[in-house]
Amino acid sequence: MINLTINGKEVSVEPGTSILDACKKLNIKIPTLCYNKDLPAWASCGICVVKNVDPRTGRARMTRSCCTECAPGMNIVTNDLELTKARRTVLELILSNHPSDCLQCNRSGQCELQNLAADFGLRQAPRFTRILKNQPVDDSYEEIVLDRDKCINCGRCVEACQIMQNVWAMEYTGRGDKTVIGPVAGRDLAHSPCIRCGQCAAHCPTGAITTHNPLEKVFESIADENLTPVASIAPSVRAAIGEEFGLPAGTLCTGKLYTALRMLGFKYIFDTNFAADLTIMEEGTELVTRLTKGGALPMFTSCCPGWVDYAEKNYHDLLPNLSSAKSPQQMQGAITKTYWAEKAGLTADKIYHVSVMPCTAKAYEARRDDSMKSSGAADVDKVLTTRELASMIRQAGIDFANLEDSEADNPIGPYTGAATIFGATGGVMEAAVRTAYKLVTGNELGDVNYTPVRGLEGVKKAEVDLNGIKVKLAVVHQMSNIEPVVEEIRKAAAEGKERPYDFIEVMACRGGCVTGGGQPYGHSDDLRVKRAAALYTDDATHEIRCSHQNPLITQIYKEYFGEPNSEKAHHLLHTHYTKRELYT
């Protein structure tokens, strides 16, 4: 252990601990801007400076606490007049190159720079000459908007894109005061390797990277008397949206969500968890078929559009290995505008289906190709992120935190415990194991809590015995972790060795959908654990915890599809993949 003094108090920390983290042990909050717990310390902004006082001379030098490791005998001062002035100067210099149009900014009220300026009392124009670069806004994507004038060059988006995601769509260009951050090779986002995961926006401290605002269109469509507005919510949304309204992280808000959506004007409320159960039936059957009758193995999950986009751009040789099953979002859209539409006496074009998702890539998925129009119209008309739905609720003056619970509508609303854990890394795999065991053995899995695939380890490996068939599993989350797994597969194939895995779950975002790019701001492992815990609690408290046991899933096959992987199921519930170039 390393012993040091901070503001006159002794503290002991592990070797390698930064001064910033040591201060947290004493409940001392150091202001930060470029720093994020998900990312390596970049030390670009300098607002986290503290004083390191030499015990021999009494002289103090300022050091950046985010990247300076604690050393024995350090005497650290975190707050005095000189430090306050230094931090104010840093903020003033940043603000001198920053637009002041906060009212028009999507991050207003949730901007880290704005909050720090308020904390330091910077309410007037900066004392330094204001120089704005007046750079063009990159809105080439329908999902993500890059406003370079609001960029403070903190580097968080670059680190998230390159280090966390291994996508390399964002980079620094230029030198000195000409330095800017943007898509690689001077391209726009739409022609870069970007996979629309939104982790750049999630980690950006300002309004430099945000999402398009679709709310006006949604409000207008809800009010259109010629349309029947329908909403469905993804698993992880219910574990995160409460944070937008002051509820503790990990508060399960399923019933409040249903109520809020009805108050917004949606006529029918369904739950994408129902389609997650449907996904398990289709994907599980596909896996068992490949294992027993032949097919491309290992099979990869396909419910994450960021991963699918990444594979289509980077792993052309493995596209046959992706499950052809659509994601729960798209399955929900397809059955809403076919199976349910028939029951309701409606046509697909008269249903306005809004999907509430934790993910920015889901908006792209809804229009990625014609298979997403299997109903004859767009199966999903509009995708809202968790943050966007929260904004709608606030605009409507709904007191979300104090809403009464209500239930989803039948018959495509009720779900099992297996469906709700889709939102956490390993959840799809665990749900699949529960049902695959039944499909192969004819028996129910004794203990449905398949814990080897839970947790935040980047790559989790396990093996399950399906009546003598040993199935090797892997769970991968955070895009940077997929490359070693793929290389392991390729190496085994090249050397003629047994394949290392049979079934692989991949989620683009760390922790899975619980911290997707559209979730409330403030991503960290602490939040991931709390949100995932809410989903596992939802699972554990369900009477029915396996997808194949959902009586309404049984009903939809009996009435409509016949059996999993039937011709009709393939038409509505399955898709295909296309080789795409990294740069277009």
Secondary structure by P-SEA (a helix, b strand, c coil): cbbbbcccbbbbbcccccaaaaaaaacbbbbbccccccccccccccccbbbbccccccbbbbbcccccccccbbbbbcccaaaaaaaaaaaaaaaaaccccccccccccccaaaaaaaaaccccccccccccccccccccccccccccccccccaaaaaaaccccccccccccccccccccccccccccccccccccccccccccccccccccaaaaaaaaaacccbbbbbbbccccccccccccccccccccaaaaaaaaaaacccbbbbaaaaaaaaaaaaaaaaaaaacccccccbbbcccaaaaaaaacccccccccccccccaaaaaaaaaacaaaaaacccccccbbbbbcccccccccccccccccccccccccccccaaaaaaaaaaaccccccbbbbbbcccccccccccccccccaaaaaaaaaaaaaaaccccccccccccccccccccccccccccbbbbbbbbccccaaaaaaaaaaaaaaacccccccbbbbbcccccccccccccccccaaaaaaaaaaaaaaaaacccccccccaaaaaaaacccccccccccccccccbbbbbbccc
